[in-house]
Amino acid sequence: MKRWVLCANHTEPVKGFLGRYLRRKLIEIEIERNIRNNDLVKIIDWIPKTWHHLNSFLETHSSSDVTIGPRLFLPCPMDVEGSRVWFMDLWNYSLVPYILEAVREGLQMYGKRTPWEDPSKWVLDTYPWSSATLPQESPALLQLRPEDVGYESCTSTKEATTSKHIPQTDTEGDPLMNMLMKLQEAANYSSTQSCDSESTSHHEDILDSSLESTL
């Protein structure tokens, strides 16, 4: 009998899988070429950190159900220039569109929970490729702007909770006043019933007198 084991992206063995896989590929290339490239080592160390950072962003603005698996990052080429072009395409055409859609749905479902921090800023701040080696015609990394997901117009979780809560008036919050109001309502109701009863009895007496005079 086959059994499926569900492994979350933020726990082992999945969490460390990407780093182990890329390092193994790097070691194989180093053995094959008999050379060690320190720039490539930095890139291979950076890729899993970027993956974890993006998933943390998704969990913050949506949920762990929409986090990204390691599969997209496995084809990373084992050379500096090739990995740069590969990551640029992956970021602009796969990661950013998916993240924007996932966060947009998360905001609609959960509301704003934390201040907006564009993950592309972290990517650019920690970018492992030297700017001196980048061609001038190289496309820029797309940013994830809050207006692209409707962040500013979205209600925060705290505001949504407050709006659903109906504040009590002073009388509603005072149990003694509530009891007095109920007693007054009961007294008014009894008085009304008594008046109705007396009016009905008086009306019946008039009818009886009219009948007797007629007879």
ABEGO torsion letter per residue (X at the ends): XBBBBBBBAABOAAAAAAAAAAAAAAAAAAAAAGBBBAAAAAAAAAAAAAAAAAAAAAAAABBAAABBBAAAAAABBABAAAAAAAAAAAAAAAAAAAAAAAAAAAAAAAEBABBBBBAAAAAAAABABBAAABBAABBBBBBBBAAAAGAAABBBAAAAAAAABBBBBAAAABAAAAAAAAAAAAAAAAAAAAAAAAAAAAAAAAAAAAAAAAX
